[in-house]
Amino acid sequence: MKIDPKAFRVTHGRKFRIGQWPTRIPPLYRSEKQYRELLDVGVSNLSALQRLLYASNRYSLLLIFQGMDAAGKDGAISHVLTGVNPQGCEVHSFQRPSAEELQHDFLWRTTCRLPARGRIGVFNRSYYEEVLIVRVHPEILRGEGRPDRLGNGKSIWKGRYRSIVNLEKHLHRSGTRVIKFFLHLSKDEQRKRFLQRIDAPEKNWKFSEADTTERKFWDRYMEAYEDCLRATSTRTAPWHVVPADDKYNARLIISQIVIRTLQELRMNYPKMSRERRNELQVLRRKLAR
């Protein structure tokens, strides 16, 4: 299986049209058995790289997942990261802001959850909700307590784009590598998955009337995503548009992009100093008595 991450990357400085990107591509696997074998290899490689990331203690990794409801964010996170040591990985899901969070700037609640050096952080939804769902539903913005003199309309989103880009540049300079995934789902595939949720006892708890209501705003969400990805995909923190109609394909693509990013860091296990080697030899002799 050969996956080129650049094929899914939104190139900085070029025009981006969300409708020109596919929601489905030919399968990267020949059968379900081969899919599971390929995913297992990816899980094993990622687990080894996570141990190296922790041992080298120089970098951290932040994975951001965005997409429409039923795009497969939860499944991708659980399957791709299933073999990673829980002590080295933290997953945070961001829903409606709390009263305390609304008393701070829009980046505050996610900044408090950024991964420390040597760790992998996963944001299931993120600060990008503030230029997506808040843009589609401006009544949310009015409830955030912003000063009126800060402006409205397009100037708000442009200002937030700048804040996000500046944050991600700061993170990159500080050793945090940011990988952003937009799981690109078609409206028809979402409908099929919603119906499956209704029929499956283990899934219907996820479904509510609000999900069908949000489908009415599909075009507005696509416009918001298009503007957001165009404005915030940079060389150091690019967006990857992952065709999500095929969940198996999406997971394989995500796995390879994460692995490639960690490999490019060229990490090494800490080298043992002469003093440390001598210290261990002393301890060996004590244990041998």
C-alpha positions in Angstrom: 0.0 0.0 0.0 1.5 3.3 -1.1 -0.2 6.5 0.2 1.2 9.9 -0.7 0.1 12.4 2.0 0.6 15.3 -0.5 -2.3 13.9 -2.5 -4.7 14.8 0.3 -3.0 18.0 1.5 -4.5 21.5 0.9 -1.6 23.4 -0.5 -0.9 26.7 1.1 -1.5 29.7 -1.2 -3.6 27.9 -3.8 -7.3 28.2 -4.4 -9.3 25.5 -2.6 -12.7 24.3 -3.7 -14.3 21.8 -1.5 -16.6 20.5 -4.2 -13.6 19.5 -6.4 -12.3 17.1 -3.7 -13.7 13.5 -3.7 -15.5 11.9 -0.8 -14.6 8.5 -2.2 -11.6 7.0 -4.0 -10.8 3.4 -5.1 -10.2 1.1 -2.2 -6.6 0.9 -1.0 -7.2 -2.7 0.1 -8.4 -5.8 -1.8 -10.5 -7.3 1.0 -11.6 -6.7 4.5 -8.9 -9.2 5.7 -6.2 -7.2 3.9 -7.6 -3.9 5.3 -7.2 -5.3 8.8 -3.7 -6.6 8.1 -2.7 -3.2 6.7 -4.2 -1.4 9.7 -2.4 -3.7 12.1 0.9 -2.9 10.5 0.1 0.8 10.8 -0.9 0.4 14.5 2.3 -1.4 15.2 4.5 1.2 13.5 2.7 4.0 15.2 3.1 2.4 18.6 6.8 2.1 18.1 7.1 5.7 17.0 5.1 6.9 20.0 7.5 5.1 22.3 10.4 6.9 20.5 8.5 10.2 20.7 8.2 9.7 24.5 11.8 8.6 25.0 13.4 11.4 22.9 11.2 14.0 24.7 11.8 16.8 22.1 8.5 17.0 20.2 4.8 16.5 20.7 2.1 15.7 18.2 -1.4 17.3 17.9 -4.0 15.6 15.7 -7.1 17.6 14.9 -10.2 15.8 13.5 -13.0 17.8 12.0 -15.9 16.8 9.9 -19.7 16.6 9.6 -21.7 14.4 11.9 -21.2 10.7 11.1 -18.0 11.4 9.2 -16.2 8.7 11.2 -14.0 10.8 13.6 -14.6 8.6 16.6 -13.9 5.4 14.7 -10.8 6.8 13.0 -9.4 7.8 16.4 -10.1 4.5 18.1 -8.8 2.3 15.3 -5.7 4.2 14.3 -4.5 4.9 17.8 -5.7 1.6 19.3 -2.1 0.3 19.9 -0.7 3.5 21.4 0.2 3.5 25.1 -2.6 5.4 26.9 0.1 7.0 29.1 1.5 8.7 26.0 -1.8 9.8 24.3 -4.7 12.0 25.4 -8.0 12.4 23.5 -10.2 15.4 24.1 -13.6 16.0 22.7 -14.9 19.5 22.6 -18.7 20.1 22.7 -20.7 23.1 23.7 -18.5 25.5 25.8 -19.1 25.7 29.5 -19.9 28.9 31.4 -16.3 29.1 32.6 -15.0 28.6 29.0 -17.2 31.4 27.7 -15.5 33.8 30.1 -12.2 33.4 28.1 -11.1 33.9 24.5 -12.1 31.2 22.0 -8.7 29.5 22.1 -8.4 29.2 25.9 -10.2 25.9 26.5 -8.2 24.0 23.8 -4.9 25.6 24.8 -5.3 24.1 28.2 -5.4 20.6 26.6 -2.3 20.8 24.4 0.0 17.8 24.6 3.2 18.0 26.5 6.6 17.1 25.0 6.8 13.4 24.2 3.0 12.9 24.0 0.3 12.7 21.3 -2.8 14.9 21.8 -6.0 14.3 19.8 -8.7 16.9 19.4 -12.0 15.4 18.4 -13.4 18.7 17.2 -11.3 21.7 18.3 -11.0 25.5 18.2 -12.0 25.2 14.6 -15.6 24.9 15.8 -15.4 28.6 16.5 -15.1 29.4 12.7 -17.5 26.6 11.6 -20.6 25.9 13.7 -20.4 29.4 15.2 -20.3 30.9 11.7 -23.3 28.7 10.6 -25.2 29.6 13.8 -24.3 33.3 14.5 -26.6 33.3 17.5 -23.9 31.3 19.4 -21.5 34.2 18.7 -23.9 36.7 20.3 -23.9 34.6 23.4 -20.1 34.6 23.8 -20.0 38.1 25.3 -17.7 39.7 22.8 -17.4 43.5 22.9 -19.5 45.1 20.1 -16.7 47.3 18.9 -14.7 44.2 17.8 -16.7 44.2 14.6 -18.9 41.6 13.0 -19.4 39.8 9.7 -16.4 38.6 7.7 -14.0 40.6 9.9 -14.7 38.2 12.8 -13.8 35.1 10.9 -10.7 36.6 9.3 -9.5 37.7 12.7 -10.0 34.2 14.1 -8.2 32.7 11.2 -5.2 34.9 11.9 -5.3 33.9 15.6 -5.4 30.2 14.7 -2.6 30.4 12.2 -0.5 32.4 14.7 -1.1 29.8 17.4 -0.2 26.9 15.1 3.0 28.7 14.0 3.9 29.2 17.7 3.3 25.5 18.4 5.5 24.5 15.5 8.3 26.7 16.7 7.9 25.1 20.2 8.2 21.6 18.9 4.5 20.6 18.5 3.7 19.2 15.1 0.0 19.8 14.1 -1.7 17.5 11.7 -5.3 18.4 10.7 -7.8 16.1 9.2 -11.1 17.1 7.5 -13.1 13.9 7.0 -14.9 14.7 3.8 -18.2 12.9 3.8 -21.0 13.2 1.2 -24.4 14.2 2.2 -25.9 10.9 0.8 -23.4 8.8 2.8 -24.3 10.8 5.9 -28.0 9.9 5.4 -27.1 6.2 5.1 -25.1 6.3 8.3 -27.9 8.1 10.2 -30.3 5.4 9.1 -27.8 2.7 10.3 -27.6 4.5 13.6 -31.4 4.4 14.0 -31.5 0.6 13.3 -28.5 -0.4 15.4 -29.1 -0.7 19.2 -25.4 0.0 19.9 -25.5 3.2 17.9 -29.0 4.8 18.1 -28.1 6.5 21.3 -25.8 8.7 19.2 -28.7 10.0 17.0 -31.1 12.8 17.8 -33.4 15.2 16.0 -30.6 17.8 16.1 -28.7 15.7 13.7 -31.4 15.9 11.0 -31.8 19.6 11.7 -28.1 20.3 11.0 -28.4 18.6 7.6 -30.5 21.6 6.5 -27.4 23.8 6.9 -25.2 21.5 4.8 -24.4 24.0 2.1 -23.6 26.7 4.7 -21.3 24.2 6.5 -19.5 23.4 3.2 -19.0 27.1 2.6 -17.6 27.6 6.1 -15.2 24.6 5.7 -14.0 25.8 2.3 -13.1 29.3 3.7 -11.6 27.8 6.8 -9.4 25.2 5.1 -8.3 27.8 2.5 -7.3 30.3 5.2 -5.7 28.0 7.7 -3.8 25.4 5.8 -0.1 26.3 6.1 3.2 24.7 5.3 3.8 23.9 9.0 0.2 22.9 9.8 -1.5 21.7 6.7 -5.1 20.4 6.3 -5.6 17.0 4.9 -8.9 16.3 3.1 -9.6 12.6 3.7 -12.3 11.0 1.5 -14.5 9.6 4.3 -17.3 7.7 2.5 -15.2 4.6 2.9 -14.3 4.3 6.5 -11.6 1.7 5.9 -9.8 3.9 3.3 -10.0 6.9 5.6 -8.4 5.1 8.5 -5.5 3.8 6.3 -4.9 7.2 4.9 -4.9 8.9 8.4 -2.6 6.2 9.8 0.0 6.7 7.0 0.0 10.5 7.3 0.6 10.3 11.1 3.4 7.7 10.7 5.0 9.7 7.9 5.0 12.9 10.0 6.6 11.2 13.0 9.2 9.5 10.7 10.2 12.9 9.3 11.2 14.1 12.8 14.2 11.7 12.6 14.0 11.0 16.3 16.5 8.8 18.2 16.6 7.2 21.6 18.7 9.2 24.1 22.4 8.3 23.8 24.0 7.0 27.0 26.8 9.1 28.4 30.0 7.6 29.8 29.0 8.6 33.3 25.6 6.9 33.0 27.2 3.8 31.6 29.6 3.6 34.5 26.7 4.2 36.9 24.8 1.3 35.4 27.9 -1.0 35.7 28.1 -0.1 39.4 24.5 -1.0 39.9 25.0 -4.3 38.0 27.8 -5.3 40.3 25.6 -4.5 43.3 22.7 -6.7 42.0 25.1 -9.5 41.2 26.3 -9.9 44.8 
